[in-house]
């Protein structure tokens, strides 16, 4: 099992350096997920509350619709999507 915690986490700087945030949080996470798939091992990719807009009156749940307000949250969400596309049984 791989627990993939690497991320471009400078939320404020992500706005002025979106290419770096997407390279690490989206492309990097997808690459790790593909390597895990190819090796036949499981992967955990922690999310962030930044994938939501903060308007909910209750704690967020996995099935809630994401609505990131900035580059950091959007890049992390794209990383989640990349990981989901590369899970075992997908190409």
N, C-alpha and C positions, 0 to 999 in steps of 0.2 A: 504494500500500500504506500502510495506517495501522498503526503499532505503538502499541497502546493500553496505556500503562504507568501511567496515573493510577489511584490506589487510595487507599482509607482504610487506612493501614498501621499505625496505632497498635493493635497487637495487644491490649494490656492494656485500653486505653480502649474498645475495641470491645465488651467485655463489659458495660460500663455505658452505652454509647451504641450499641446494636445498630441503631437506626433509621438512624443516620448511616452505619454500615458497610454496611448493605444498600442504602441509597440510592446510595452511590458504587460499591461493588463489584459489586452485582447489577444494579440499575436503570440505573446509568450505563453499565456495560459493555454491557448490552442495547441501550441507546439508540445508543451508538457503533456497535455491530454492525449495527443496523437502518439507520443512515445510510450505512454502508459498503455494505451490500447494495443500498440504493436508488441509490447512486452507481456501483455496479458495480465497486467496488474491494475488494481483499483486506484482511484484518485479522489481526493477530497480537495475542493477548491472553495475556501470560505468566502462568503458574500460580504456585503456591507450595507448598512442602512442607507447609504447614499444612492442606492438604486431606486429608492422611493422618494417621493416629493415631500414627505413629512406632514402631510395633511390628515392622516388617519387619526381617529380619536381612540384607537385601540392598538395594541401591539401588532406589528405586521406578521403575516404568516407566509409560508412558502408559496402558496397559490395566489397571493395578491398580485395585482398587475403592477409591474414596475413603471416608474415615471421619473427617471433621473433628471435633476435640474442643472447639472454641470458635467464637464468633461470627465472628471474622476468617476462619478457614478455611471455615466454612459460607457466609459471604457471598461469598467468592471462588469457591467451587464453584458457587453459584447464578449468579454472573456467567458462569462458563464454560458452564453450561447455557443461559443466555440467549443467549450468543454462538452456540452451536451451533444453537439454534432459528432464528436470524436469518441463517444463512449463505445464500449465493446458492442460489436454487431453493426456498427455504422462504418461508412467509408469516408 
